[in-house]
């Protein structure tokens, strides 16, 4: 009976550890290659070209977040202009980003009510 109790305790501890490890903090890559896909070179767009973007177009921008203007809303600058971005909670991948960090953001253009913003799905720090 004592062996059964010890075995059950070890099993419960290993399941709890696995669940905890999957929640983790900073992760430089996608864990266990889940949601993995193409990682080749992707053309970087310029904020100054935003008037030419189509609604729902996928864009990659490189620059900095200069300030937060709402819970999920930020002003992004790439040196050619500024644009409002909306960052999905999962897009941070556990990273802390400051205005000093150069980043690359991946998202979709949202054109509505005569304004353009980008809904961000992923953020990477640029080295």
Long-range contacts (C-beta under 8 A, 24 or more apart in sequence): 24-94, 25-94, 26-93, 26-94, 26-95, 26-96, 27-93, 27-94, 42-106, 44-104, 46-78, 46-80, 46-81, 47-76, 47-77, 47-78, 47-80, 47-81, 47-82, 47-83, 48-80, 48-81, 50-81, 50-83, 50-109, 50-116, 51-116, 53-109, 53-111, 53-116, 54-109, 54-111, 55-109, 55-110, 55-111, 55-112, 56-108, 56-109, 56-110, 57-108, 57-109, 58-106, 58-107, 58-108, 58-109, 59-106, 59-107, 59-108, 59-109, 59-118, 60-104, 60-105, 60-106, 61-104, 61-105, 61-107, 61-118, 62-102, 62-103, 62-104, 62-105, 62-126, 63-102, 63-103, 64-99, 64-100, 64-101, 64-102, 64-103, 65-97, 65-99, 65-101, 65-103, 66-99, 67-99, 76-105, 76-118, 83-116, 83-117, 83-118, 84-115, 84-117, 84-118, 85-117, 85-118, 85-119, 85-120, 86-110, 86-117, 86-118, 86-119, 86-120, 87-120, 87-123, 88-119, 88-120, 88-121, 90-121, 91-120, 91-121, 91-122, 91-123, 92-123, 93-122, 93-123, 95-123, 95-125, 97-123, 97-125, 101-125, 102-126
